[in-house]
Amino acid sequence: MFRNRYLLPLGLCLLAMLPMLREAQGGVWAPLTDEVNFQCDNGITAQGYSVYVVGNHPKLGDWDPAKAVKLSPVAYPTWTGRVEFPSADDGKDVEWKCIVRNETILTDVQKWQGNPNNIVKLAFRTTSIGRF
């Protein structure tokens, strides 16, 4: 009973402050997401081809190379990129691979990373590395 007398007014006060907090962040609420920094090493490509990450999650194309996420060659032949996942997937294991795919013909996959699949556990921020 003693706690309820103080928690209810405190909760109402916090609810009243929500509009002020939203304005302090530029008027936009940003939901928390899980971020994975993917890295593919030894991604040697020919002109017109790039390295992509594909996996068993909708954000990674559900194993469809045409929906894979393109990485950037920051230190060629190492390719990196960041993918955001809904925080509802926090703690979930995601399997993925590096592929070398044609940039314009989405079904033209030149190379798949060998077995086994890479696995990353989704967390607030994490890095996962694959290698050809």
N, C-alpha and C positions, 0 to 999 in steps of 0.2 A: 504494500500500500504506500509506504514511504517513497519508494522509487517511482511509482507511477505518478505521484504528485509533481515530480520534477521532470520526468521524461516527456510527458505530454507537452508542457510548455516549451521545452527544449526542441522537440520535434517540430512544433508549429513555428518556432523562430527560424529553424533551418529551412523549412519550406518557404517562409517569407523571404529568405535571403537568396533563393535560387535564381530569381531574375537578375539580381545584381551580379552573381557569379557568372551567369551566361554573358552579360554585357562586358565583364572584365576579360572574357576570352574572345571578344569580337563578335558576340551574338550567335555563335555557332557551337552546338554541342558536338563533340567528337567522341564517338564510342571507342572504347579500347579495342585494339586489334592485336593479334599475334603477328610478329614479323619474322621472316626467315631470310637471311642473307645466303643465297645459293652461290656456290663457286664450283666451276668445272675447270679442272687442270688439264693441260695437254690437248686443248681443243683446237687442233690445227685444221684450218678450213681453206677451201678454194674460193675464188671470187664468186660472189652471188650466194654464198652459204654462210650461215652463222650458227652459233651454239645456242641451244634452247634447253629449258628444263621442262620435263613432262612427268606426270605422276598420277597417283590414284585419288586425287582431290579435284573438285571442280575448278579451283583456282589454278591448277596445273594441267587442265585439259582432260582429266579423267582418262589418261593414257592415249588420247587422240593427238598425234603430232601436229595436226592442223591448228589445234588450240593451245599449243605449248607456249611458254613464256620465253621471249627472247632475252638473252643476257648481253652484257656489254664487254668488249675486249679491253679492259682497263690496263692490263699488262700482258698483252698477247704472248703466248697462247692460253693465258688464264682469263676466263670469262666470269663475270659476277653480275648479280642482280638481286633485288629485294622484292619479295612477294608478301603482301599482307593477307592474313587469313582472319575470318571472323573469330572474335574471342570465345564464341560458343564452342569452338573446336579445341580450346585450351586442353593440353594434355594428350591429345590424339596423336597417334603415330601416322606419319605420312610417308609413303614409299615414292621414290622418284629416281630418274635417270637423266643423264646428259645425252642430248642428241645433236648431230650436225644435220641441219635441214636447209633446204633451198628457201631463200627469202621470198620468192614470188610464187613458186609452185609448192603449196603447203603440204602436199602428200609426198614430195620427193625428199625422203630421208636418206642421207648418205651414210650415216653411221649411228649406231646405238651404243651406249656404254654397256660393257659386259655385265654378266651376273656376278654377284647378287645385286638386288636393288639397294639403293641407299635408303636409309630410314632416318627421319628426323622427328623428334617429339615436339609438337607445337608448344611454345612457351611465349612469354611476353616478347622477348627478342632472343634469337639464336642464329647460329651459323651452321651450315651443313656443306660438306665438301665432297665432290665426286671427281673421278679421274678416269680418263679414257685409257 
